[in-house]
Amino acid sequence: MLIVCPGCGLQRPRLGLEPDPKANASGECRALMHELSYYTLAHGDPQFIHQHLVDAYGAQHIRQSRSTIGAAFALAGLYLAVERGFTGRQVQQAHIRMARASARWPRFDPPQDVGPLTVADVVAVGQGPRRDEKLMAWCASVWNAWSAEHDRVREMVAMTDDSGSQRTS
């Protein structure tokens, strides 16, 4: 029997794991996120690719909530990573600046389709550079799925961005 993740639509064999309503995820999808988190956190890379995982997963698992910061920060992180080439560490620093600049964030409602790639596609690739590339492809896939909100995200980030020089080459 398959279980479908309410956030990303990932279909996995049912393992009897409890769903994670706060993450809008099936337990089976969340287990894959934890597995990938172990990899990204142990990576040891100063680029801090774990931030890209957090943002891609977060943007695919938006839930209805009074709080709007999760979606805003996930989408800002994807924009900065995919379009501006920020490292995970630079995205993290941008999130800190954003948090200092405002306490209110626009509401972003998820698109019908949150992208063809999921955490499972990244986990399926062996550890190393190919997996890291797949993680970035997943980020691009999720960011593209949110194309209707790109201008609003760019505007939101521009309002809090005091350093366009954070760009990488």
Contacts in CASP RR format, 6 or more apart in sequence:
PFRMAT RR
TARGET T0000
AUTHOR 0000-0000-0000
METHOD contacts of the structure
MODEL  1
MLIVCPGCGLQRPRLGLEPDPKANASGECRALMHELSYYTLAHGDPQFIH
QHLVDAYGAQHIRQSRSTIGAAFALAGLYLAVERGFTGRQVQQAHIRMAR
ASARWPRFDPPQDVGPLTVADVVAVGQGPRRDEKLMAWCASVWNAWSAEH
DRVREMVAMTDDSGSQRTS
1 13 0 8 1.000
1 14 0 8 1.000
2 11 0 8 1.000
2 12 0 8 1.000
2 13 0 8 1.000
2 14 0 8 1.000
3 11 0 8 1.000
3 12 0 8 1.000
3 13 0 8 1.000
3 14 0 8 1.000
3 16 0 8 1.000
3 26 0 8 1.000
3 27 0 8 1.000
3 28 0 8 1.000
4 10 0 8 1.000
4 11 0 8 1.000
4 26 0 8 1.000
5 11 0 8 1.000
5 12 0 8 1.000
5 25 0 8 1.000
5 26 0 8 1.000
5 27 0 8 1.000
5 28 0 8 1.000
5 29 0 8 1.000
5 61 0 8 1.000
5 118 0 8 1.000
6 19 0 8 1.000
6 24 0 8 1.000
6 25 0 8 1.000
6 26 0 8 1.000
7 24 0 8 1.000
7 25 0 8 1.000
7 29 0 8 1.000
7 60 0 8 1.000
7 61 0 8 1.000
7 62 0 8 1.000
7 63 0 8 1.000
7 110 0 8 1.000
7 114 0 8 1.000
8 25 0 8 1.000
8 29 0 8 1.000
8 60 0 8 1.000
8 61 0 8 1.000
8 114 0 8 1.000
8 115 0 8 1.000
8 118 0 8 1.000
8 119 0 8 1.000
9 29 0 8 1.000
9 114 0 8 1.000
9 118 0 8 1.000
10 26 0 8 1.000
10 28 0 8 1.000
10 29 0 8 1.000
10 32 0 8 1.000
10 118 0 8 1.000
10 119 0 8 1.000
10 120 0 8 1.000
12 26 0 8 1.000
12 28 0 8 1.000
12 29 0 8 1.000
12 32 0 8 1.000
12 120 0 8 1.000
13 28 0 8 1.000
14 28 0 8 1.000
15 27 0 8 1.000
15 28 0 8 1.000
15 31 0 8 1.000
16 27 0 8 1.000
16 28 0 8 1.000
17 26 0 8 1.000
17 27 0 8 1.000
17 28 0 8 1.000
17 30 0 8 1.000
17 31 0 8 1.000
18 27 0 8 1.000
19 25 0 8 1.000
19 26 0 8 1.000
19 27 0 8 1.000
19 30 0 8 1.000
20 26 0 8 1.000
20 27 0 8 1.000
20 30 0 8 1.000
21 63 0 8 1.000
22 63 0 8 1.000
23 30 0 8 1.000
23 33 0 8 1.000
23 58 0 8 1.000
23 61 0 8 1.000
23 63 0 8 1.000
24 61 0 8 1.000
24 62 0 8 1.000
24 63 0 8 1.000
25 33 0 8 1.000
25 61 0 8 1.000
29 118 0 8 1.000
29 119 0 8 1.000
29 120 0 8 1.000
32 119 0 8 1.000
32 120 0 8 1.000
32 123 0 8 1.000
33 53 0 8 1.000
33 57 0 8 1.000
33 119 0 8 1.000
35 123 0 8 1.000
36 53 0 8 1.000
36 119 0 8 1.000
36 122 0 8 1.000
36 123 0 8 1.000
36 135 0 8 1.000
37 50 0 8 1.000
37 53 0 8 1.000
39 127 0 8 1.000
39 131 0 8 1.000
40 49 0 8 1.000
40 50 0 8 1.000
40 52 0 8 1.000
40 53 0 8 1.000
40 135 0 8 1.000
41 50 0 8 1.000
43 49 0 8 1.000
43 50 0 8 1.000
46 89 0 8 1.000
47 87 0 8 1.000
47 88 0 8 1.000
47 89 0 8 1.000
48 87 0 8 1.000
48 88 0 8 1.000
48 89 0 8 1.000
48 92 0 8 1.000
49 88 0 8 1.000
49 132 0 8 1.000
49 135 0 8 1.000
50 88 0 8 1.000
51 77 0 8 1.000
51 81 0 8 1.000
51 88 0 8 1.000
51 89 0 8 1.000
51 91 0 8 1.000
51 92 0 8 1.000
52 77 0 8 1.000
52 81 0 8 1.000
52 88 0 8 1.000
52 91 0 8 1.000
52 135 0 8 1.000
52 136 0 8 1.000
52 139 0 8 1.000
53 119 0 8 1.000
53 122 0 8 1.000
53 135 0 8 1.000
54 74 0 8 1.000
55 73 0 8 1.000
55 74 0 8 1.000
55 75 0 8 1.000
55 77 0 8 1.000
55 78 0 8 1.000
55 81 0 8 1.000
55 91 0 8 1.000
55 139 0 8 1.000
56 74 0 8 1.000
56 78 0 8 1.000
56 119 0 8 1.000
56 135 0 8 1.000
56 138 0 8 1.000
56 139 0 8 1.000
56 142 0 8 1.000
57 119 0 8 1.000
58 70 0 8 1.000
58 71 0 8 1.000
58 74 0 8 1.000
59 71 0 8 1.000
59 74 0 8 1.000
59 75 0 8 1.000
59 78 0 8 1.000
59 110 0 8 1.000
59 114 0 8 1.000
59 142 0 8 1.000
59 143 0 8 1.000
59 146 0 8 1.000
60 114 0 8 1.000
60 115 0 8 1.000
60 118 0 8 1.000
60 142 0 8 1.000
62 70 0 8 1.000
62 71 0 8 1.000
62 74 0 8 1.000
62 108 0 8 1.000
62 109 0 8 1.000
62 110 0 8 1.000
68 104 0 8 1.000
68 105 0 8 1.000
68 106 0 8 1.000
68 107 0 8 1.000
68 108 0 8 1.000
69 105 0 8 1.000
70 105 0 8 1.000
71 105 0 8 1.000
71 107 0 8 1.000
71 108 0 8 1.000
71 110 0 8 1.000
72 98 0 8 1.000
72 105 0 8 1.000
72 106 0 8 1.000
72 108 0 8 1.000
72 156 0 8 1.000
73 95 0 8 1.000
73 98 0 8 1.000
73 105 0 8 1.000
75 108 0 8 1.000
75 143 0 8 1.000
75 146 0 8 1.000
75 149 0 8 1.000
75 153 0 8 1.000
76 91 0 8 1.000
76 94 0 8 1.000
76 95 0 8 1.000
76 98 0 8 1.000
76 153 0 8 1.000
76 156 0 8 1.000
76 157 0 8 1.000
77 86 0 8 1.000
77 91 0 8 1.000
77 94 0 8 1.000
77 95 0 8 1.000
78 139 0 8 1.000
78 142 0 8 1.000
78 143 0 8 1.000
78 146 0 8 1.000
79 143 0 8 1.000
79 150 0 8 1.000
79 153 0 8 1.000
79 154 0 8 1.000
79 157 0 8 1.000
80 86 0 8 1.000
80 90 0 8 1.000
80 91 0 8 1.000
80 94 0 8 1.000
80 157 0 8 1.000
80 166 0 8 1.000
81 87 0 8 1.000
81 88 0 8 1.000
81 91 0 8 1.000
81 136 0 8 1.000
81 139 0 8 1.000
81 143 0 8 1.000
82 136 0 8 1.000
82 139 0 8 1.000
82 140 0 8 1.000
82 143 0 8 1.000
83 143 0 8 1.000
84 166 0 8 1.000
84 167 0 8 1.000
85 167 0 8 1.000
85 168 0 8 1.000
86 94 0 8 1.000
86 166 0 8 1.000
86 167 0 8 1.000
86 168 0 8 1.000
87 168 0 8 1.000
90 166 0 8 1.000
90 168 0 8 1.000
93 166 0 8 1.000
94 157 0 8 1.000
94 160 0 8 1.000
94 161 0 8 1.000
94 166 0 8 1.000
97 160 0 8 1.000
97 161 0 8 1.000
97 162 0 8 1.000
97 163 0 8 1.000
98 157 0 8 1.000
98 160 0 8 1.000
101 159 0 8 1.000
101 160 0 8 1.000
102 159 0 8 1.000
102 160 0 8 1.000
105 156 0 8 1.000
106 152 0 8 1.000
106 156 0 8 1.000
108 146 0 8 1.000
108 149 0 8 1.000
108 152 0 8 1.000
108 153 0 8 1.000
110 146 0 8 1.000
111 145 0 8 1.000
111 146 0 8 1.000
111 147 0 8 1.000
111 148 0 8 1.000
113 145 0 8 1.000
114 142 0 8 1.000
114 145 0 8 1.000
114 146 0 8 1.000
115 141 0 8 1.000
115 142 0 8 1.000
115 144 0 8 1.000
115 145 0 8 1.000
116 141 0 8 1.000
117 134 0 8 1.000
117 137 0 8 1.000
117 138 0 8 1.000
117 141 0 8 1.000
117 142 0 8 1.000
118 138 0 8 1.000
119 138 0 8 1.000
121 134 0 8 1.000
121 138 0 8 1.000
122 131 0 8 1.000
122 134 0 8 1.000
122 135 0 8 1.000
122 138 0 8 1.000
125 131 0 8 1.000
125 134 0 8 1.000
143 150 0 8 1.000
146 153 0 8 1.000
END
